[in-house]
Amino acid sequence: MSPTPEERLCELEFRLAHQEDHIQALNDTVNRQQRELESLRTQMETLRQRLAEVMATGLPQDPSPEPPPPHY
């Protein structure tokens, strides 16, 4: 026996409600990932600037030799 139009309408409304919930969950996930991505970009830029500063100041070319560890 085929479902009545009323039953079909209820089923469609039920499916639509679940789809809307899933779409909202996916949207929330995308928004959270976008915020995380922006945070990571900011951190990366900060690290890039710090590295450029370190490279600009230069590293010691001939560091003084360290004494051997005591067990030698």
C-alpha positions as CSV (number, residue, x, y, z in Angstrom):
1,M,0.0,0.0,0.0
2,S,1.4,3.4,-0.9
3,P,1.7,6.1,1.7
4,T,-0.9,8.8,1.9
5,P,-0.1,12.4,0.8
6,E,-0.1,13.3,4.5
7,E,2.4,10.6,5.4
8,R,4.6,11.6,2.4
9,L,4.5,15.3,3.6
10,C,5.5,14.3,7.1
11,E,8.4,12.2,5.8
12,L,9.6,15.1,3.6
13,E,9.3,17.6,6.6
14,F,11.3,15.1,8.7
15,R,14.0,14.8,6.1
16,L,14.2,18.5,5.6
17,A,14.6,19.1,9.3
18,H,17.4,16.7,9.5
19,Q,19.1,18.2,6.4
20,E,18.9,21.6,7.9
21,D,20.5,20.3,11.1
22,H,23.3,18.7,9.1
23,I,23.8,21.8,7.0
24,Q,24.1,23.9,10.2
25,A,26.6,21.5,11.7
26,L,28.7,21.6,8.6
27,N,28.5,25.4,8.5
28,D,29.7,25.5,12.2
29,T,32.6,23.2,11.3
30,V,33.6,25.3,8.4
31,N,33.5,28.5,10.5
32,R,35.6,26.9,13.3
33,Q,38.1,25.7,10.7
34,Q,38.3,29.1,9.2
35,R,39.1,30.7,12.6
36,E,41.7,28.0,13.2
37,L,43.2,28.7,9.8
38,E,43.4,32.4,10.4
39,S,45.1,31.8,13.8
40,L,47.6,29.5,12.2
41,R,48.3,32.1,9.5
42,T,48.9,34.7,12.1
43,Q,51.3,32.4,14.0
44,M,53.1,31.5,10.8
45,E,53.6,35.2,10.0
46,T,54.9,35.9,13.5
47,L,57.4,33.0,13.2
48,R,58.5,34.2,9.7
49,Q,59.1,37.7,11.1
50,R,61.1,36.3,14.1
51,L,63.2,34.2,11.8
52,A,63.9,37.2,9.5
53,E,65.0,39.2,12.6
54,V,67.3,36.4,13.7
55,M,68.8,36.0,10.2
56,A,69.3,39.8,10.0
57,T,71.3,40.0,13.2
58,G,73.4,37.1,12.0
59,L,74.6,34.1,13.7
60,P,78.1,33.8,15.2
61,Q,80.4,32.6,12.5
62,D,83.0,31.0,14.7
63,P,81.6,30.2,18.1
64,S,84.1,29.6,20.8
65,P,84.7,25.9,21.2
66,E,82.9,24.3,24.1
67,P,84.9,22.2,26.5
68,P,84.3,18.5,26.2
69,P,81.8,17.0,28.7
70,P,83.3,15.8,32.0
71,H,83.1,12.1,31.1
72,Y,85.9,12.5,28.4
